[in-house]
Amino acid sequence: IMQIGSKRPIGAAMQKEMRAKKMLRAAALLVCAGMSSARMLTLDELPVDEVFSMTPGLDASGKSFSTTSGCADGSAFNFLVRKGTTNVNRVLIDFMGGGACWGDRCFENDSKMFQTGKGFWSLLSNYKTDQVPALFQKMAGSQSVTPPIAFGTDIADIKTWTYIFVPYCTQDIHIGSCNTTYVNSVGERTLIRHNGAANVKSVMDWVYAAFTQPDSLAFIGCSAGASAIPFTQAARASTHYGAGTTIVAVGDSPSNLLTERFARQGIVNWGIDAAIAEATGWTNVTEHLNDKLLVDGMEAIFLRHPSVQFAFYTRTADATQLFQYKLMGGMIPDGMPDADAIKFWNRQNLAMLEGLQAKHSNFRTFVAPGAGHCGNTFDSALKETGFKAWLEALLLRGTLNRAGALTNSTAPAAVNCGAQCTLAGLEGCDASVGSKKLEDRCSVCGGDGTSCARLTTIPGFCLI
C-alpha cells in the first residue's frame, strides 16, 4: 500500500491538451455505455481498410472473456486493427499516452480518465480509413483534435499499411504487472490494476500469429506510450523476427527523466521487472532502481539490437514532461519558479538525449523549440518544420530494402533547432552558457551525487 501526495498546478498548455482529451473521452463514454467489444479475428478474416475492435480472450460467441488482460478499473481491454491495402505486410503499432499514477495521483480525475477500457477508440470500429477524420471532428466539436496518424494525410503511404492502435488504461506506461491498493492522504483506498504488460502481450501475440515475416514493423507512441514501450517491444520483435523485418521505434514527447524517489518509491508498485528484464537482458532489475533506470535500460536495448533504429522527438519547453518530472519528486525544489524549472528540466533532458546519441549510432533525436506536447502521436510534431521528412525517412526506410540489409547510415541525421536546442548552447546550472553543468541527484549544481543519502526502496505488492 502506497501513500504519496502529488497534487501540482497544471500549466496553460497542458490544460488545453487535457481539455481536448477529456472532450473525446466524454463523447465516447456517452456512446459506448452499452457497447460490447468484438471478438478476436485472424488477419484473413479482417475486412480491408476498415477499423475493427479486438478484445483478447473473447471466443467466437463473444461471451468468454479472459482475465489475463484488462484495464485498471477492471473493465475489458480492447485494441484496434485496420488491415492494410497495398501494404498489408507493413505494420504500424501506435501506443496511446495518458500519464501515469501512483499514490494520490490515482484518485485524481485526470488519471481516472485513463483507467477505463472505454474511450474514443471504441467509436472507430467498422469505420473506413477516410471516414475517421470526420468522425473525430464530430466528436471534437469546436476543439481542434487530430486523429491518429494512420487516418490522416501527412504521410500518405501509412494509410495503406496495417495499423494497430493500443489504448492506454493501466497508468503504468504499458509495462506493469501488479494489482496495487493505494491509500490517499485522507485515507481513501483504491485498487489499480497495473496490467499494461499483459495487454501489450495480447496485442503482440496477435501480431506474431498474423504476420509470419512482416516487411517492416514500426512502433510509435505518445507521452506515456513513448517512454519505454515502443523500445521494449521493438527489442522483443527484433528477437522474434530477426533480420528479415525492418524494425523502427519512434517515441513522441516521452517522459524519459526519472528521479531516485520515483524509481525507488513509485515505480516499484507497478511490477515492471518482467518487461524490463526481457528487453534488456538484465538478470536483476532491482540493481538498476535509480534515476538512471530508463537511460540504462535504453542503452542495454540499443546494444542488444544494433539493427533496430530508435528515435525520440522532444521540445525544449514541454510543460507536460515538466509536470511529470515534478510529480516524481526529489529533483526540482518546491517553489522554484516555472521559468527556472523548465530550464532545469531541459538541461537534464538534453544531456540525457545527447549522451545516448553520442554513444549509439542506432539512436536519433529531433529537438524542437518551445512548448508543446502530443495529444495523439506526432499531431503536434508534424506542425514543426522538417519533422515530416525526418519521420518519413525513419518509417519508410524499409521500402527500398526489405531484406534486412539496412544500416543505420540510411536513417536520418539528428535534427535540432540550433544552439538553443543543444546543451552547449544553454546556460548550465551555474548560469554560464556552454558550461554544460548539471544538477546532480541531490539537486547540487556540478555535484557528484554524494551530498545526500540514498533513498530506501519502499515495500510494495509487486516490489521488483
C-alpha atoms as one frame of an Amber mdcrd trajectory, in Angstrom:
protein
   0.000   0.000   0.000   1.467   3.319  -1.062   0.698   6.805   0.135   2.188
   9.823  -1.611   0.649  13.274  -2.064   1.103  14.564  -5.596  -1.234  17.465
  -6.391   0.542  20.059  -8.521  -0.601  23.015 -10.637  -1.005  22.348 -14.341
   0.310  24.835 -16.918  -1.929  26.510 -19.509  -0.527  24.465 -22.401  -1.175
  21.223 -20.571  -4.690  22.341 -19.619  -5.511  22.891 -23.292  -4.281  19.418
 -24.225  -6.222  17.843 -21.359  -9.438  19.620 -22.381  -9.254  18.038 -25.817
  -8.623  14.584 -24.348 -11.460  14.961 -21.838 -13.807  16.004 -24.618 -13.039
  12.904 -26.675 -13.311  10.641 -23.631 -16.646  12.144 -22.547 -18.128  11.803
 -26.029 -17.003   8.195 -26.222 -18.384   7.277 -22.813 -21.815   8.596 -23.723
 -21.974   6.461 -26.846 -20.186   3.382 -25.507 -22.069   2.877 -22.249 -23.867
  -0.181 -23.536 -21.452  -1.391 -26.184 -19.529  -4.671 -26.076 -16.295  -5.259
 -27.938 -15.923  -7.648 -30.815 -14.142 -10.968 -30.661 -10.646 -11.557 -31.965
 -10.396 -12.193 -35.717  -7.485 -13.533 -37.724  -5.817 -11.319 -40.322  -7.529
 -13.263 -43.112 -10.943 -12.678 -41.523 -10.484  -8.927 -41.208 -12.019  -6.628
 -43.816  -9.528  -4.483 -45.744  -9.214  -0.798 -44.816 -11.775  -0.998 -42.019
 -11.194  -0.471 -38.307 -12.008  -3.489 -36.174 -12.069  -3.715 -32.374 -10.406
  -6.746 -30.802 -10.984  -7.975 -27.239  -8.386 -10.562 -26.163  -9.981 -13.691
 -24.797 -13.420 -13.426 -26.391 -14.436 -16.637 -28.140 -16.476 -16.860 -31.344
 -19.711 -16.242 -29.419 -18.246 -13.165 -27.741 -19.112 -14.496 -24.271 -15.883
 -15.836 -22.791 -13.603 -13.056 -21.563 -10.056 -13.792 -20.444  -8.943 -12.237
 -17.159  -5.324 -12.084 -18.350  -5.756  -8.690 -19.998  -7.815  -5.824 -18.653
  -7.844  -2.197 -17.511  -7.032  -0.540 -14.194 -10.694  -0.362 -13.144 -11.388
  -3.987 -14.081 -13.061  -3.237 -17.414 -12.172  -5.146 -20.580  -9.182  -4.133
 -22.685  -9.595  -3.900 -26.442  -7.385  -2.723 -29.267  -7.957  -1.633 -32.855
  -6.714  -3.176 -36.097  -7.063  -1.633 -39.549  -5.952  -4.170 -42.150  -3.794
  -2.567 -44.820  -4.495  -2.383 -48.522  -1.493  -2.382 -50.858   0.968  -2.631
 -47.950  -0.786  -5.070 -45.659   2.562  -6.601 -44.650   3.901  -3.316 -43.325
   2.710  -2.839 -39.759   2.459   0.321 -37.645   1.745  -0.116 -33.912   0.705
   3.030 -32.044   0.734   3.182 -28.220  -1.627   5.705 -26.651  -0.416   8.048
 -23.905  -2.112   9.417 -20.812   0.216   9.987 -17.865   0.727   7.508 -15.051
  -0.321   7.190 -11.450   0.951   6.274  -8.009  -0.336   7.389  -4.619  -2.768
  10.320  -4.538  -2.430  10.766  -8.285  -4.510   7.599  -8.873  -7.515   9.290
  -7.224  -7.492  12.349  -9.495  -9.892  12.678 -12.432  -7.055  13.283 -14.889
  -5.786   9.811 -14.009  -9.191   8.105 -13.831  -9.772   9.096 -17.466  -7.051
   6.604 -18.355  -8.081   3.751 -16.056 -11.039   2.503 -18.095 -11.369   0.483
 -21.278 -13.864   2.832 -22.906 -12.684   5.818 -24.904 -12.714   7.401 -28.335
 -11.216   4.256 -29.882 -14.430   2.432 -29.000 -16.222   4.566 -31.594 -13.906
   3.839 -34.516 -14.828   0.203 -35.113 -16.341  -0.526 -38.550 -15.305   2.844
 -39.985 -13.201   3.107 -43.142  -9.898   4.989 -43.031 -11.213   8.025 -44.907
 -14.251   8.257 -42.606 -12.291   8.558 -39.368 -11.171  12.239 -39.634 -14.779
  13.431 -39.975 -15.807  11.281 -37.013 -13.063  12.825 -34.888 -14.132  16.322
 -35.837 -17.736  15.486 -34.967 -16.638  14.298 -31.518 -14.364  17.297 -31.076
 -16.954  19.921 -31.826 -15.243  23.304 -31.590 -11.978  21.809 -30.289  -9.135
  21.104 -32.676  -8.234  17.406 -32.429  -6.088  15.422 -34.846  -6.954  11.738
 -35.407  -4.255   9.054 -35.119  -1.590   9.387 -37.787  -2.711   6.354 -39.822
  -6.006   8.080 -40.651  -4.501  11.371 -41.772  -2.798  12.528 -44.947   0.518
  13.748 -43.537   2.345  10.578 -44.569   0.126   9.100 -47.264   1.866   5.736
 -47.532   0.880   4.858 -43.950  -2.795   4.813 -44.971  -2.053   1.626 -46.899
  -0.317  -0.172 -44.004  -1.833  -2.417 -41.384  -2.359  -0.162 -38.373  -2.789
  -1.230 -34.743  -3.854   1.214 -32.039  -3.109   0.171 -28.448  -5.285   2.071
 -25.925  -3.888   3.033 -22.534  -5.950   2.152 -19.472  -3.471   0.885 -16.857
  -1.489   4.004 -15.769   1.874   2.182 -15.858   3.404   3.300 -19.204   2.161
  -0.006 -20.677   4.698  -2.198 -18.808   3.150  -3.003 -15.400   2.040  -6.342
 -13.986   0.728  -5.639 -10.499  -2.563  -5.093  -8.671  -1.838  -2.329  -6.156
  -4.077  -0.838  -3.489  -3.280   2.823  -2.925  -4.294   4.911   0.085  -4.504
   8.662  -0.382  -3.778  11.440   2.092  -7.326  11.345   3.526  -7.434   7.582
   3.966  -9.411   6.595   0.866  -8.420   3.330  -0.826  -8.472   2.317  -4.475
  -7.312  -0.807  -6.315  -5.405  -0.101  -9.525  -4.690  -2.996 -11.847  -1.369
  -2.054 -13.418  -1.854  -4.564 -16.205  -0.093  -2.908 -19.138   2.343  -5.744
 -19.842  -0.429  -8.333 -20.259  -2.424  -6.023 -22.515   0.552  -5.357 -24.776
   1.424  -9.058 -24.837  -2.098  -9.864 -26.046  -1.627  -7.381 -28.897   1.795
  -8.647 -29.859   0.739 -12.302 -29.616  -1.897 -11.493 -32.229   0.708  -9.720
 -34.388   3.116 -12.649 -34.223   0.339 -15.069 -35.160  -0.907 -12.858 -38.002
   2.441 -11.981 -39.606   4.985 -14.703 -40.239   7.527 -12.171 -41.506   6.292
  -8.598 -41.988   8.254  -6.382 -44.389   8.532  -3.699 -41.730   7.321  -3.151
 -38.201   7.199   0.360 -36.744   6.441   1.075 -33.080   5.351   4.604 -32.234
   3.721   6.238 -29.218   2.789   9.472 -27.483   3.866  10.585 -23.987   3.358
   7.602 -21.632   3.053   5.493 -24.785   6.531   6.632 -25.813   8.501   6.416
 -22.575   9.523   2.772 -22.762   7.055   0.559 -24.579   7.995   1.257 -28.242
  11.609   0.403 -27.403  10.916  -2.715 -25.329   8.564  -4.089 -27.967  10.936
  -3.267 -30.818  13.576  -5.247 -28.932  11.195  -8.175 -28.481  10.167  -8.071
 -32.153  13.798  -7.953 -33.253  14.433 -11.154 -31.334  11.304 -12.766 -32.772
  11.687 -11.804 -36.450  15.421 -11.350 -36.893  16.987  -9.542 -39.848  14.152
 -10.302 -42.272  11.985  -7.476 -40.943  12.935  -3.802 -40.813  12.096  -2.563
 -37.305  11.963   1.017 -36.063  10.740   2.639 -32.842   9.950   6.352 -32.606
   8.666   7.987 -29.412   6.859  11.337 -29.290   7.274  13.528 -26.168   8.281
  10.755 -23.754   8.933  11.397 -20.070  12.396   9.871 -20.023  13.722  11.553
 -16.911  13.223   9.735 -13.643  14.068  10.778 -10.112  15.512   8.479  -7.494
  12.408   8.995  -5.353  10.133   7.767  -8.109  12.385   4.865  -9.076  12.555
   3.583  -5.506   9.202   4.601  -4.098   6.826   4.847  -7.051   7.555   2.577
  -9.972   8.106  -0.386  -7.650   4.328  -0.627  -7.273   3.799  -1.308 -10.979
   5.665  -4.608 -11.243   7.823  -3.754 -14.262  10.626  -6.272 -13.791   9.491
  -8.878 -16.342   9.040  -6.361 -19.165  12.341  -4.610 -18.466  14.324  -7.825
 -17.978  13.111  -9.328 -21.264  14.081  -6.250 -23.283  17.423  -5.516 -21.599
  18.682  -8.952 -20.657  19.191  -7.849 -17.058  19.058 -10.657 -14.540  18.392
  -8.364 -11.576  16.313  -5.274 -12.369  16.373  -4.212  -8.706  20.056  -3.291
  -9.045  19.039  -0.588 -11.538  16.383   1.096  -9.384  17.672   4.647  -9.533
  17.247   7.821 -11.571  19.137   6.202 -14.489  16.744   3.254 -14.828  15.276
   4.245 -18.210  18.576   5.562 -19.601  20.490   2.425 -18.650  17.635   0.299
 -19.966  17.656   2.059 -23.334  21.415   1.664 -23.602  21.114  -2.052 -22.989
  18.443  -2.320 -25.679  20.467  -0.303 -28.222  23.469  -2.558 -27.705  21.486
  -5.807 -27.945  19.632  -4.737 -31.119  22.027  -2.721 -33.312  19.966  -3.253
 -36.493  16.869  -1.611 -34.990  16.581   2.149 -35.442  15.363   4.038 -32.352
  14.390   7.715 -32.176  12.748  10.377 -29.988  11.009  13.676 -30.667  11.000
  16.280 -27.893  10.590  20.021 -27.275  12.656  22.350 -25.107   9.727  23.685
 -23.044   7.307  20.754 -22.792   5.100  21.645 -19.804   3.616  18.142 -19.639
   7.020  16.487 -19.321   7.969  19.047 -16.680   4.728  18.321 -14.812   5.506
  14.595 -14.696   9.084  15.277 -13.590   7.803  17.421 -10.719   5.330  14.718
  -9.703   8.181  12.251  -9.317   9.718  14.479  -6.650  13.218  14.825  -5.332
  14.893  16.929  -8.027  13.207  20.251  -8.775  12.938  22.173  -5.485   9.444
  23.055  -4.282   8.592  26.649  -5.039  11.059  27.024  -7.923   9.546  29.451
 -10.494   8.265  27.789 -13.649  10.775  29.666 -15.828  13.667  28.222 -13.822
  12.067  24.778 -13.522  11.717  24.391 -17.302  15.408  25.302 -17.725  16.322
  22.726 -15.064  14.285  20.021 -16.819  15.511  20.981 -20.297  19.181  20.744
 -19.272  18.643  17.297 -17.824  16.619  16.103 -20.815  19.092  17.320 -23.446
  22.046  15.916 -21.517  20.392  12.512 -21.419  19.436  12.509 -25.133  22.776
  13.866 -26.355  24.651  11.354 -24.209  22.739   8.434 -25.699  23.106   9.713
 -29.245  26.868  10.218 -28.910  27.326   6.581 -27.925  24.787   4.768 -30.117
  24.539   5.078 -33.890  21.085   3.467 -33.902  19.529   6.302 -31.876  18.353
   9.621 -33.344  16.629  12.694 -31.928  14.573  15.600 -33.226  14.647  18.522
 -30.787  12.170  21.330 -31.471  11.939  24.706 -29.723   9.257  25.931 -27.365
   6.200  24.438 -25.725   4.005  21.618 -26.982   3.092  18.022 -26.288   1.323
  15.290 -28.212  -2.395  14.540 -27.940  -2.155  11.729 -30.465   1.216  10.538
 -31.708   3.016  13.214 -33.777  -0.015  15.527 -34.055   1.979  18.459 -32.679
   5.328  17.341 -34.093   4.059  17.281 -37.691   3.500  21.033 -37.465   7.224
  21.530 -36.897   9.339  22.427 -39.941  11.355  19.451 -41.162   9.728  16.861
 -38.926   7.608  15.211 -41.616  10.638  14.476 -43.799  12.582  13.222 -40.776
   9.766  10.885 -39.726   9.227   9.630 -43.268  12.904   8.748 -43.517  12.525
   6.630 -40.373   9.184   4.964 -41.071   9.655   4.411 -44.810  13.276   3.317
 -44.738  12.241  -0.303 -45.272  10.553   0.493 -48.611  13.694   0.217 -50.706
  15.288  -2.676 -48.876  13.206  -5.397 -47.276  15.976  -7.963 -46.990  17.269
  -6.811 -43.625  20.440  -5.292 -45.081  19.713  -1.767 -43.887  22.408   0.028
 -41.961  21.973   2.897 -39.556  23.547   5.224 -42.101  20.243   5.044 -44.008
  18.439   6.658 -41.082  18.033  10.446 -40.973  20.523  12.544 -39.074  19.683
  14.063 -35.723  17.832  17.377 -36.010  17.690  20.312 -33.625  16.670  23.969
 -33.798  20.185  25.293 -33.365  22.193  26.315 -30.316  19.071  26.859 -28.200
  18.266  23.177 -28.616  21.662  21.880 -27.501  23.193  21.574 -24.075  26.249
  23.522 -25.244  24.070  26.440 -26.298  22.268  26.785 -22.984  23.177  28.151
 -19.612  24.436  25.472 -17.294  23.143  25.354 -13.739  25.996  27.784 -12.947
  24.361  30.377 -15.264  27.299  30.143 -17.679  26.455  29.446 -21.339  28.290
  26.406 -22.630  29.454  25.098 -19.259  27.123  22.065 -19.582  26.968  21.903
 -15.803  24.022  19.969 -14.401  22.358  19.453 -11.070  23.209  16.054  -9.598
  20.763  13.640  -7.936  20.875  15.843  -4.821  19.994  18.975  -6.891  23.516
  20.328  -6.304  24.950  22.218  -9.280  28.003  20.368 -10.552  27.807  17.916
  -7.667  28.837  14.274  -7.709  25.694  12.863  -6.096  27.267  12.123  -2.721
  25.921  15.022  -0.652  22.567  13.379   0.121  21.633   9.942   1.391  20.358
   7.238  -0.917  16.652   6.595  -0.569  15.490   3.178   0.511  13.110   1.193
  -1.668   9.665   1.001  -0.076   7.960  -2.381   0.206   5.163  -2.842  -2.335
   2.836  -5.564  -3.512   4.940  -6.126  -6.582   8.384  -4.978  -5.484  10.846
  -5.770  -8.222
